[in-house]
């Protein structure tokens, strides 16, 4: 996997070619009187959820206090929830709409707003029909301001533009992958929910380039038995949110997940999320419905994490097919292809276009280059259709961007024939499988999933970050400020530093219990306590955050145990098996 760092400032032509200028948008609606702006799908979702809650209250169903608190976080929350009982059919309609809320187009959202009389939640004011709003920040590049650009909405385009260099660096071998970690920018209509919907955020994206004729993966066998919870598009389109739990191997063999490479990355996403602290009971993989699929994707699954804000998309895994490389190649005239030397030559049939250049140039003059470029960038399917039209009508008439009026091409200017050729080298445009991680969303979800309070003391919070993720692995706690303990503190610090284990020393005057407690809340997984016995025999105590269990051993033994648990995926029991339990200091 090759790391790429591309520019955040992207020229207009790049994002116009990729389709982002025309299609990277959300639907918004405006209050006719106040001018207040709403994101249409979020508004419909919020109002219908509020009405369903009012229906529950009217039916005497008790609302869980936590659920009630969650709704208070919504920025555009409904001003007052009315306890109104809904007809059973209406409840089913609302639930069906909410199950597929991500799949509605702008006009469909407008119909829902009118049909269910959805208004401004704060004022009750009527709303304009939804209109498209492009999510990219535009800017002018250079002093003249003539070159338009955008802050990148994703890191992917910078990787695609460098495809040939990356392939060359990989010795022209397929498959291979590139990756980028960096800031992206989206001009969100209604930023809200802390880190979950912001205009500037950190992304990590992998672009895995694969042969379209063979989307198998050599390591798929290693993950095929991993069981995941799926929400496929056909279930959503039926108005249900019932999850299907099965292995990724079965999901691929049944066709629910399109191919092995896509399935492999979905499984790896699952393993990664679980390793860094995501609760498996609050993780699902939801397939994009046909009408919500990104313009570049042929299939896409989101790893969604359940939080107090509902299910949040945190990782996307899309099969971008050959879309990006194809459109950039067509726009620039540069081949973005991989080549495979065939073991045996093969005969292929392709439609090819022959241009009579002696007549072509004088006919189109200054537009000849534009017309020729348009013709040579046609796909096989398009050439087949053009060839059929040319043979049936004797000419083809097309409109080409950059050329005024219709362009007429007859048999004297071009010929389109199906030609047989023997190939020794196969040339193909790679398909792309793209896992895309929203770092802020993942971190926020982990904080929610792993924060809890001790049963015997609600004021003692614990953030149960896995040791591998915790920024500080060890809290070093001398029992007192006595000068006799300082040489041991120094010795333990040196041992931890040597093993590159991040730690901090807390030698404040607070009680040892308070020092433990405040670092439990910060997610520090281990505490090393230095007491007066340490001065005698160089032994120290190791405390585990979640269970508050303690063991005693030499400095070297304790450091080795921390290293094993943190970096070698060992458990507390495995890492401390040779150490003696300890019941001394307050946990």
C-alpha positions in Angstrom: 0.0 0.0 0.0 1.5 3.3 -1.1 0.9 6.5 0.9 0.0 9.6 -1.1 -0.2 13.2 0.1 -2.1 15.3 -2.4 -3.1 18.9 -2.5 -6.2 20.1 -0.6 -6.8 22.8 -3.3 -8.2 21.1 -6.4 -8.7 22.8 -9.8 -12.2 23.1 -11.2 -11.5 20.8 -14.2 -10.6 17.9 -12.0 -13.8 18.0 -10.0 -15.9 18.8 -13.0 -14.5 15.7 -14.7 -15.1 13.5 -11.6 -18.7 14.6 -11.5 -18.5 16.4 -8.1 -19.3 19.9 -9.6 -22.6 18.6 -11.1 -23.7 16.0 -8.6 -22.0 16.4 -5.2 -25.0 18.0 -3.5 -27.7 17.7 -0.8 -31.2 19.0 -0.8 -32.2 22.0 1.2 -35.4 23.9 1.9 -36.0 27.5 3.2 -38.6 29.0 5.5 -40.6 31.3 3.3 -40.8 34.1 5.9 -37.7 33.8 8.1 -35.3 32.5 5.4 -34.1 29.8 7.8 -32.3 26.9 6.0 -32.9 23.2 6.6 -31.4 20.1 5.1 -34.6 18.5 3.7 -34.0 14.8 4.6 -32.9 15.6 8.1 -35.9 17.8 8.7 -38.4 15.1 7.4 -36.6 12.5 9.6 -36.7 14.7 12.7 -40.4 15.7 12.4 -41.6 12.2 11.7 -39.6 10.8 14.6 -41.1 13.5 16.9 -44.6 12.6 15.8 -43.9 8.9 16.4 -42.7 9.8 19.9 -45.9 11.9 20.5 -47.9 8.9 19.4 -46.1 6.7 21.9 -46.8 9.2 24.7 -50.5 9.4 23.7 -50.7 5.6 23.8 -49.2 5.6 27.3 -45.9 4.1 26.3 -43.1 5.2 28.6 -40.3 7.0 26.8 -36.8 6.0 28.1 -35.2 9.0 29.8 -31.9 8.4 27.8 -33.8 8.5 24.6 -35.5 11.7 25.7 -32.1 13.3 26.4 -30.7 12.3 23.1 -33.4 14.2 21.2 -32.4 17.4 23.1 -29.1 17.3 21.2 -30.7 18.0 17.9 -30.0 21.5 16.7 -33.2 22.0 14.8 -35.4 20.1 17.3 -39.1 20.3 17.2 -40.2 23.1 19.5 -42.9 21.1 21.3 -43.8 17.4 21.0 -47.5 17.0 20.9 -49.1 13.9 22.4 -51.2 13.0 19.4 -52.3 9.5 18.7 -51.7 8.5 15.1 -53.6 6.0 13.0 -51.9 2.6 12.8 -51.5 3.0 9.0 -49.9 6.4 9.5 -47.4 4.9 12.0 -46.5 2.2 9.5 -46.0 4.9 6.8 -43.8 7.0 9.0 -41.7 4.0 10.0 -41.3 2.9 6.3 -40.2 6.4 5.3 -37.7 6.6 8.1 -36.3 3.1 7.2 -35.4 4.5 3.7 -34.9 8.2 4.4 -31.5 8.2 2.8 -32.9 7.1 -0.5 -35.3 9.9 -1.4 -34.6 12.4 -4.2 -35.3 16.1 -3.8 -38.7 16.0 -5.5 -39.7 13.0 -3.4 -38.7 14.9 -0.2 -40.7 17.8 -1.4 -43.8 15.5 -1.9 -43.3 14.2 1.7 -43.1 17.7 3.1 -46.4 18.6 1.4 -48.2 15.3 2.1 -47.3 15.3 5.8 -47.5 19.1 6.3 -44.0 19.4 7.5 -43.1 23.0 8.5 -40.3 24.9 10.3 -40.1 23.1 13.7 -39.5 26.4 15.5 -42.0 28.7 13.9 -44.5 26.5 12.1 -43.7 28.5 8.9 -44.2 27.0 5.4 -41.2 25.9 3.5 -40.1 26.3 -0.1 -39.7 23.1 -2.2 -36.2 21.5 -1.8 -33.4 22.7 -4.1 -29.9 21.3 -4.7 -27.0 22.8 -2.8 -23.5 21.9 -3.9 -21.3 20.9 -0.9 -18.0 22.1 -2.1 -16.2 25.2 -1.0 -15.1 27.1 -4.1 -12.3 29.6 -4.4 -10.2 31.6 -7.0 -6.7 30.4 -7.6 -4.0 33.0 -8.4 -4.2 36.8 -8.5 -6.2 37.1 -11.6 -9.0 35.0 -10.2 -9.6 33.3 -13.5 -8.7 29.8 -12.4 -11.5 28.4 -10.3 -10.8 25.8 -7.7 -12.3 24.0 -4.7 -11.2 22.7 -1.3 -11.2 18.9 -1.9 -14.4 17.1 -0.7 -12.4 13.8 -0.6 -8.8 12.7 -0.8 -9.5 10.2 -3.6 -9.1 12.4 -6.6 -5.5 13.2 -5.8 -4.8 9.5 -5.7 -6.4 8.8 -9.1 -4.5 11.6 -10.8 -1.3 10.0 -9.6 -2.3 6.5 -10.8 0.4 6.1 -13.4 3.2 7.2 -11.0 1.9 4.8 -8.4 1.6 1.9 -10.8 5.2 2.6 -12.0 6.4 2.7 -8.4 4.8 -0.7 -7.8 6.7 -2.1 -10.8 3.5 -2.2 -12.9 2.1 -5.0 -10.8 -1.6 -5.5 -10.1 -3.4 -5.5 -7.8 -2.1 -2.7 -5.5 -3.4 0.1 -3.3 -2.8 3.7 -2.4 -3.9 5.5 0.7 -4.2 9.1 1.9 -4.9 10.6 5.3 -5.8 14.3 5.4 -8.4 17.0 5.8 -11.4 17.2 3.5 -14.0 20.0 3.3 -17.8 19.9 2.8 -20.0 23.0 3.0 -22.7 21.2 5.1 -26.2 22.8 5.1 -26.7 22.1 8.8 -23.6 21.2 10.7 -24.6 19.6 14.0 -23.9 16.9 16.6 -20.3 17.9 17.5 -17.8 15.9 15.5 -20.5 14.0 13.5 -21.3 16.6 10.9 -18.7 19.3 10.4 -17.4 21.4 7.5 -13.7 20.4 8.0 -12.8 16.9 8.9 -10.1 14.3 8.8 -10.4 11.4 6.4 -8.5 8.3 5.7 -9.1 6.6 2.3 -7.7 3.6 0.5 -8.0 3.1 -3.2 -7.4 -0.6 -4.0 -6.9 -1.1 -7.8 -8.1 -4.5 -9.0 -8.5 -6.4 -12.3 -12.2 -6.1 -13.3 -12.1 -9.6 -14.7 -10.9 -11.1 -11.4 -12.2 -9.4 -8.2 -11.2 -12.3 -6.0 -8.8 -11.6 -3.1 -5.9 -13.9 -2.0 -6.6 -13.3 1.7 -10.4 -13.7 1.5 -10.1 -17.2 3.0 -8.7 -15.6 6.2 -11.9 -13.6 6.8 -14.7 -15.5 5.2 -16.1 -16.9 8.4 -16.4 -13.6 10.2 -20.1 -12.9 11.0 -21.4 -9.5 10.4 -24.8 -7.7 10.7 -26.1 -6.6 7.3 -28.9 -4.2 6.3 -29.1 -4.9 2.5 -30.9 -2.5 0.1 -33.9 -4.8 -0.6 -34.7 -4.9 3.1 -34.7 -1.1 3.4 -36.8 -0.7 0.2 -39.4 -2.9 1.9 -39.6 -0.4 4.7 -37.8 -2.6 7.3 -34.6 -2.2 9.3 -34.3 -5.9 10.3 -30.6 -7.0 10.2 -29.4 -10.1 8.5 -26.5 -11.8 10.4 -24.3 -14.1 8.4 -20.7 -14.7 7.5 -19.0 -12.5 4.9 -18.3 -15.7 2.9 -22.0 -16.5 2.6 -22.8 -12.8 1.8 -20.4 -12.9 -1.1 -21.4 -16.3 -2.4 -25.1 -15.4 -2.3 -24.4 -12.2 -4.2 -25.5 -9.8 -1.4 -22.0 -8.4 -1.4 -20.8 -8.1 -5.0 -17.3 -9.6 -4.9 -14.5 -11.0 -2.8 -12.4 -7.9 -2.7 -15.3 -5.7 -1.6 -16.2 -8.4 1.0 -12.6 -8.7 2.2 -12.4 -4.9 2.9 -15.8 -5.0 4.7 -14.5 -7.7 7.0 -11.2 -5.8 7.6 -13.2 -2.7 8.4 -15.1 -4.7 11.0 -11.9 -6.1 12.5 -10.3 -2.7 12.7 -13.3 -1.0 14.3 -13.6 -3.8 16.9 -9.9 -3.6 17.7 -10.0 0.1 18.4 -13.0 -0.1 20.7 -16.3 -0.2 18.8 -19.1 -2.1 20.5 -20.1 -5.0 18.1 -23.7 -4.8 19.2 -23.9 -1.2 17.9 -22.3 -1.9 14.6 -24.0 -2.7 11.3 -23.2 -2.6 7.6 -25.9 -0.9 5.5 -26.0 -1.1 1.8 -26.8 2.0 -0.2 -30.1 1.9 -2.0 -30.0 2.4 -5.8 -31.3 6.0 -5.6 -28.8 7.1 -3.0 -25.8 5.6 -4.6 -23.0 8.1 -5.2 -22.5 9.0 -8.9 -19.2 7.1 -9.0 -20.2 3.9 -7.2 -21.6 0.6 -8.5 -22.1 -0.8 -5.0 -21.5 0.7 -1.5 -21.8 -0.5 2.1 -21.5 1.8 5.1 -20.2 0.7 8.5 -22.7 2.5 10.7 -22.3 2.9 14.5 -25.2 3.5 16.8 -24.8 6.6 19.0 -27.2 8.8 21.0 -27.8 10.6 17.6 -29.0 7.4 16.0 -27.1 5.3 13.4 -24.1 7.2 12.0 -22.2 6.4 8.9 -18.5 6.2 9.9 -16.9 4.2 7.2 -17.9 3.7 3.6 -16.7 0.8 1.4 -17.5 1.5 -2.3 -16.9 -0.3 -5.5 -16.1 2.7 -7.7 -15.7 0.3 -10.7 -13.6 2.0 -13.5 -15.5 5.3 -13.2 -12.8 7.7 -12.0 -9.8 6.4 -14.1 -12.1 6.3 -17.2 -13.4 9.9 -16.9 -10.0 11.4 -16.1 -8.4 9.5 -19.0 -11.1 10.6 -21.4 -10.7 14.3 -20.3 -6.9 14.4 -20.4 -6.2 11.9 -23.2 -3.7 10.2 -20.9 -4.1 6.4 -20.7 -4.8 5.3 -17.1 -4.5 1.6 -17.6 -2.7 -1.5 -16.4 -1.2 -4.1 -18.6 -1.0 -7.9 -18.2 1.3 -10.1 -20.3 -0.8 -13.1 -21.4 0.5 -16.6 -21.0 -1.1 -17.4 -24.4 -2.1 -15.0 -27.1 -5.8 -14.4 -27.5 -8.1 -13.1 -30.2 -10.4 -10.2 -29.3 -13.0 -8.3 -31.2 -13.3 -4.6 -30.7 -15.1 -1.8 -32.5 -12.5 0.6 -33.9 -12.9 4.0 -35.5 -10.9 5.1 -38.6 -10.7 8.8 -39.4 -10.0 10.1 -42.9 -7.7 12.9 -41.8 -7.2 14.4 -45.2 -10.9 15.2 -45.4 -11.5 15.6 -41.6 -9.2 18.6 -41.1 -10.5 20.8 -43.9 -14.1 19.9 -42.9 -13.9 20.9 -39.2 -10.9 23.3 -39.3 -10.3 24.6 -35.7 -12.8 22.1 -34.2 -11.1 19.1 -35.8 -9.1 18.3 -32.6 -12.1 18.5 -30.4 -14.3 16.3 -32.6 -11.5 13.7 -33.0 -10.9 13.6 -29.2 -14.7 13.1 -28.7 -14.7 10.2 -31.2 -11.7 8.4 -29.8 -13.0 8.6 -26.2 -16.2 6.7 -26.9 -16.7 3.3 -25.2 -17.2 0.1 -27.0 -21.0 0.2 -26.4 -21.1 3.8 -27.8 -19.0 2.9 -30.8 -21.4 0.0 -31.5 -24.4 2.3 -31.5 -22.7 4.9 -33.6 -21.6 2.3 -36.1 -25.1 1.0 -36.4 -26.5 4.5 -37.0 -23.8 5.2 -39.6 -24.6 2.1 -41.5 -28.4 2.6 -41.4 -28.5 6.3 -42.1 -25.3 6.9 -43.9 -24.3 9.6 -41.3 -24.4 10.4 -37.6 -25.4 13.8 -36.1 -24.1 14.6 -32.6 -23.6 17.6 -30.3 -20.1 18.0 -28.9 -19.2 20.4 -26.1 -17.0 23.2 -27.4 -18.3 22.9 -31.0 -21.1 25.2 -32.1 -24.2 23.5 -33.7 -24.6 19.9 -34.7 -21.6 17.9 -35.9 -22.4 15.7 -38.9 -20.2 12.8 -39.7 -20.7 10.6 -42.8 -19.0 7.5 -44.2 -16.4 9.6 -46.1 -15.1 11.0 -42.9 -15.2 8.0 -40.5 -15.5 4.3 -40.6 -16.6 2.2 -37.6 -15.9 -1.6 -37.9 -15.5 -4.6 -35.7 -11.9 -5.7 -35.9 -10.3 -9.0 -34.8 -6.9 -8.7 -33.3 -4.5 -11.0 -31.6 -3.4 -9.8 -28.2 -0.1 -10.7 -26.4 -0.6 -8.0 -23.8 -4.0 -7.3 -22.2 -4.7 -3.7 -21.5 -7.4 -2.8 -19.0 -8.7 0.0 -16.8 -8.5 -1.1 -13.2 -11.6 -1.1 -11.0 -11.3 0.6 -7.6 -12.5 -0.7 -4.2 -12.5 2.2 -1.7 -12.7 2.0 2.0 -13.2 5.6 3.4 -12.9 6.4 7.1 -14.3 9.4 8.9 -11.9 9.7 11.8 -13.9 12.2 13.9 -17.0 10.2 13.7 -15.2 7.0 14.6 -13.6 8.6 17.6 -16.8 10.1 18.8 -18.6 6.8 18.6 -15.9 5.0 20.5 -16.1 7.6 23.3 -19.9 6.9 23.5 -19.4 3.1 23.3 -16.7 2.9 25.9 -17.6 5.5 28.6 -19.4 4.2 31.7 -19.7 4.8 35.4 -18.7 2.5 38.2 -21.8 0.7 39.7 -20.8 1.7 43.3 -20.1 5.4 42.4 -21.9 7.2 39.6 -19.4 10.1 39.8 -16.5 7.8 38.8 -16.5 7.7 35.1 -14.4 5.2 33.1 -13.3 5.5 29.4 -12.5 1.9 28.5 -10.2 2.7 25.5 -8.3 -0.4 24.3 -4.6 0.0 25.3 -3.5 0.2 21.6 -5.7 3.3 21.2 -5.2 5.1 24.5 -2.9 8.1 24.0 -1.3 7.6 27.4 -0.8 3.9 28.2 0.5 4.2 31.8 0.0 6.5 34.8 3.1 6.5 37.0 2.0 7.2 40.6 4.4 7.6 43.5 2.6 7.0 46.8 4.0 10.3 48.1 6.4 13.1 47.3 9.0 11.6 49.5 12.5 12.0 48.0 13.3 8.3 48.5 10.8 7.4 45.8 12.2 9.7 43.1 15.0 7.3 42.0 12.4 4.6 41.4 10.2 7.0 39.5 13.2 7.8 37.3 14.1 4.1 36.8 10.5 3.1 35.8 10.3 6.1 33.5 13.5 5.1 31.7 12.2 1.5 31.3 8.9 2.7 29.8 10.7 5.2 27.5 13.1 2.5 26.3 10.1 0.4 25.2 8.4 3.4 23.6 5.4 3.1 25.9 3.7 6.6 26.4 3.3 7.5 30.1 2.8 10.4 32.4 3.7 10.9 36.1 1.1 12.2 38.6 2.9 13.2 41.8 0.2 15.6 42.9 -0.9 15.7 46.5 -4.3 14.1 45.8 -5.1 10.7 47.2 -4.0 7.8 45.2 -7.7 6.8 44.7 -8.5 10.3 43.2 -5.4 10.1 40.9 -6.6 6.7 39.6 -10.1 8.0 39.1 -9.3 11.0 37.1 -7.0 9.0 34.8 -9.7 6.3 34.4 -11.9 9.0 33.0 -9.1 9.9 30.5 -8.9 6.3 29.3 -5.4 5.5 30.7 -5.4 1.6 30.8 -2.7 1.0 33.4 -1.3 2.5 36.6 2.1 1.8 38.1 2.3 2.5 41.8 5.6 3.2 43.5 5.6 2.7 47.3 8.2 2.3 50.0 8.6 -1.4 49.3 9.7 -0.4 45.8 12.8 1.3 47.5 13.7 -2.0 49.1 13.4 -4.5 46.3 12.6 -2.5 43.0 9.1 -4.0 42.9 6.1 -2.0 41.8 2.3 -2.5 41.5 0.5 -2.6 38.2 -3.2 -1.7 38.2 -5.7 -2.4 35.4 -8.3 0.3 34.7 -11.6 -1.5 34.1 -11.4 -4.3 36.7 -9.1 -2.3 39.2 -7.2 -5.6 39.7 -3.6 -5.2 40.8 -0.5 -7.3 40.6 3.0 -7.0 41.9 6.4 -7.6 40.2 9.8 -6.3 39.3 10.0 -3.2 37.1 11.1 -5.3 34.1 8.3 -7.8 34.6 5.7 -5.1 34.9 7.0 -3.3 31.8 7.0 -6.5 29.8 3.4 -7.3 30.9 2.3 -3.8 29.7 4.1 -4.3 26.4 2.6 -7.7 25.8 -1.0 -6.5 26.5 -0.7 -3.3 24.6 1.2 -4.3 21.5 0.9 -8.0 21.2 -2.9 -8.3 21.7 -2.5 -10.1 25.0 -5.2 -10.1 27.6 -4.8 -9.0 31.2 -4.8 -12.6 32.4 -2.2 -13.7 29.8 0.1 -10.7 30.4 0.1 -11.0 34.2 -0.1 -14.8 34.6 3.4 -14.9 36.2 2.8 -11.9 38.5 1.4 -12.0 42.1 -2.0 -10.5 42.9 -1.8 -7.5 45.2 -4.4 -6.0 47.5 -2.5 -3.0 49.0 -3.4 0.5 47.7 -7.0 1.6 47.1 -8.1 1.1 43.6 
